[in-house]
Structure formats: structure tokens, C-alpha cells
Amino acid sequence: MPATADEAGLDYQRCRWCGTPSYRRLLCPTCASPDLADARSEGIGIVTRPPQSSQSEAVVQLLEGFTVQGRVIGALNGAVHPGAAVRLCLHPEEMAFRLCPVGEGPRG
């Protein structure tokens, strides 16, 4: 499991210069500033690219505006579509998300 993930959310950085959020960066991906402030995500997001197979990872955009890759667990094959709401969950040795029940995702 990534050292920054737990049931409460995910640590990330926000650029103090331009406000861009990023995950595990040394410099801001927008303005290249090294002045990054630590912040905490709730771990709720939307699948922007579903997994291509059961062995691949989805790309998830978190509500705070940055993207991460991770497995969507507990979903049947083909059940993960772009726009699906997910929540970060504890899973050994990997970034993992679960599908949110209807009404609990970012779109409410």
C-alpha cells in the first residue's frame, strides 16, 4: 500500500504559487515551482479511464483536481466505466478504489 493512503484519504501537494494540485511531485507540473504545500484528499473521485483488463489500473481524478492510477476492486469485469464514482480504500501494497453506491459519489 502507498505510504500516504489510509481510510481517511490521501496525502498530496498543492502549489503555493499557482494552486495546482499534484500527487508525489518534486515540482509543480504547471509552473515548475518547488513551493508545494501538503494537503489531504478525502479519496473520492471519478474514473476517467477504466481498466483495460482485470490486471490493469484505472485512472481516477480525485475531487481535489489531481489524478492517480489504481485498481478498482470489488467490481465485476466490465463494470467500471468512465464517470464511475469511486472511493479510496485500504488494500495491501497497492492504490485501490471501490465503486461508490449510487448517491454517495462526488456527484451525489
C-alpha positions as CSV (number, residue, x, y, z in Angstrom):
1,M,0.0,0.0,0.0
2,P,1.3,3.5,-0.7
3,A,2.6,5.1,2.5
4,T,0.3,8.1,2.1
5,A,-3.0,6.2,1.8
6,D,-5.3,5.3,4.7
7,E,-9.0,5.1,5.3
8,A,-9.2,8.9,5.8
9,G,-7.8,9.9,2.5
10,L,-4.6,10.5,0.5
11,D,-1.8,13.0,1.0
12,Y,-1.0,15.2,-2.0
13,Q,0.6,18.6,-2.6
14,R,-0.8,22.0,-3.8
15,C,1.4,24.6,-5.4
16,R,1.6,27.7,-3.3
17,W,2.4,29.8,-6.4
18,C,-0.4,28.7,-8.9
19,G,-2.6,26.4,-6.8
20,T,-2.2,23.3,-9.0
21,P,-2.8,20.1,-7.1
22,S,-0.4,17.2,-7.7
23,Y,0.5,13.7,-6.3
24,R,4.1,12.8,-5.4
25,R,5.9,15.5,-7.3
26,L,9.0,17.5,-6.5
27,L,8.0,20.4,-8.7
28,C,4.6,21.8,-9.7
29,P,3.6,20.3,-13.1
30,T,2.1,23.6,-14.2
31,C,4.6,26.3,-13.2
32,A,7.6,24.2,-12.0
33,S,7.6,25.9,-8.6
34,P,9.2,23.8,-5.8
35,D,7.0,25.5,-3.2
36,L,4.4,22.8,-2.6
37,A,2.2,22.6,0.4
38,D,1.0,19.3,1.9
39,A,-2.8,18.7,1.7
40,R,-5.2,15.9,2.3
41,S,-7.7,14.4,-0.1
42,E,-10.8,12.7,1.0
43,G,-10.1,9.9,-1.6
44,I,-13.3,10.4,-3.6
45,G,-13.1,10.6,-7.3
46,I,-14.3,9.8,-10.8
47,V,-12.9,7.1,-13.1
48,T,-11.5,8.9,-16.2
49,R,-10.0,5.9,-17.9
50,P,-11.3,2.4,-16.9
51,P,-9.0,-0.6,-16.6
52,Q,-8.4,-2.2,-19.9
53,S,-8.3,-5.7,-18.4
54,S,-8.6,-7.3,-14.9
55,Q,-4.8,-6.8,-14.5
56,S,-4.7,-3.1,-15.4
57,E,-5.3,0.0,-13.4
58,A,-7.9,2.7,-13.8
59,V,-7.1,6.4,-13.9
60,V,-9.0,8.3,-11.3
61,Q,-9.4,12.1,-11.0
62,L,-9.9,13.0,-7.3
63,L,-12.2,15.8,-6.3
64,E,-9.2,18.0,-5.4
65,G,-8.2,18.0,-9.1
66,F,-5.3,15.6,-9.4
67,T,-5.2,12.1,-11.0
68,V,-3.8,8.8,-9.7
69,Q,-3.8,5.2,-11.0
70,G,-5.2,2.4,-9.0
71,R,-7.2,-0.8,-9.1
72,V,-10.9,-0.8,-8.8
73,I,-11.7,-3.8,-6.6
74,G,-15.0,-5.5,-5.9
75,A,-16.4,-4.7,-9.4
76,L,-17.4,-7.3,-12.0
77,N,-15.4,-7.3,-15.2
78,G,-16.5,-4.5,-17.4
79,A,-18.5,-2.8,-14.6
80,V,-16.1,0.1,-14.4
81,H,-16.9,2.8,-16.8
82,P,-15.7,6.4,-17.3
83,G,-17.6,8.6,-14.9
84,A,-18.0,5.9,-12.3
85,A,-17.7,7.3,-8.7
86,V,-15.0,5.6,-6.6
87,R,-13.6,5.9,-3.1
88,L,-10.1,5.1,-1.9
89,C,-9.9,2.0,0.3
90,L,-7.3,0.2,2.3
91,H,-5.7,-2.6,0.3
92,P,-2.3,-4.2,0.9
93,E,0.6,-3.0,-1.3
94,E,-1.4,-1.0,-3.9
95,M,-3.6,2.0,-4.5
96,A,-7.1,0.7,-4.6
97,F,-10.6,2.1,-5.0
98,R,-14.1,0.7,-4.6
99,L,-17.2,1.8,-6.6
100,C,-19.4,4.2,-4.6
101,P,-23.0,3.3,-4.1
102,V,-25.4,5.5,-6.0
103,G,-25.8,8.8,-4.3
104,E,-22.5,8.6,-2.3
105,G,-20.1,9.7,-5.0
106,P,-18.9,13.1,-5.9
107,R,-22.0,13.9,-7.9
108,G,-24.2,13.0,-5.0
